[in-house]
């Protein structure tokens, strides 16, 4: 099995009265993902951001569930 672990920071923005996810940013570690998510929210002014981790098995095309590491600001209900 060839599992790969991916750490991601994902920003959210207010759009048409709701909140929508922006472009995900892959990071090198959990700490880097948390730091990037906080920066996306606090420094770049997004409505919110999350840092999450996901493992993927590319051999069978299976994506495992996301595990949220940290939340900042406003995010969609899916990530609460």
C-alpha positions in Angstrom: 0.0 0.0 0.0 1.4 3.4 -1.0 -0.2 5.8 1.4 0.7 9.5 1.2 -0.1 12.0 3.9 -0.9 15.5 2.8 -1.1 18.6 5.1 -3.3 21.4 3.7 -4.2 25.0 4.6 -7.6 26.0 3.1 -8.9 29.6 3.1 -12.6 30.6 3.1 -14.1 33.9 1.9 -17.5 35.5 2.1 -19.3 35.1 -1.2 -22.9 36.1 -2.1 -24.1 36.0 1.5 -22.3 32.7 2.3 -18.9 31.3 2.8 -16.9 29.5 0.1 -13.6 27.6 0.1 -10.7 29.1 -1.8 -7.6 27.4 -3.2 -6.0 24.8 -1.0 -2.3 25.1 -0.2 -0.2 22.0 0.4 2.3 22.3 3.3 5.3 20.3 4.5 4.1 19.5 8.0 1.1 19.9 10.4 2.8 22.9 12.0 3.3 24.5 8.6 -0.3 23.9 7.7 -1.5 25.5 10.9 0.8 28.5 10.5 -0.2 29.0 6.9 -4.0 28.7 7.7 -3.6 31.3 10.5 -1.7 33.6 8.1 -4.4 33.2 5.4 -7.0 34.3 8.0 -5.1 36.9 10.0 -2.6 38.4 7.5 -4.3 38.0 4.1 -7.8 38.9 5.4 -9.8 35.8 4.4 -13.0 35.2 6.4 -11.4 32.1 7.9 -9.1 29.1 7.2 -8.5 25.6 8.4 -5.5 23.3 8.5 -6.2 19.7 7.9 -4.5 16.4 7.2 -5.6 13.6 4.8 -4.0 10.3 3.8 -4.4 9.0 0.3 -3.8 5.6 -1.3 -3.1 6.4 -4.9 -2.8 2.7 -5.9 -6.5 2.1 -5.3 -7.6 5.7 -5.7 -8.9 6.0 -2.1 -9.0 9.3 -0.3 -9.5 9.0 3.5 -11.5 11.4 5.6 -10.0 14.8 6.4 -8.9 15.4 10.0 -9.1 19.1 10.9 -6.0 20.3 12.9 -7.1 23.9 13.6 -9.8 26.4 12.6 -9.5 30.1 12.3 -12.4 32.6 11.8 -15.4 31.7 9.8 -15.5 28.4 7.9 -18.3 26.3 6.3 -20.4 24.0 8.5 -18.6 21.0 7.0 -15.5 21.9 9.0 -17.0 22.8 12.4 
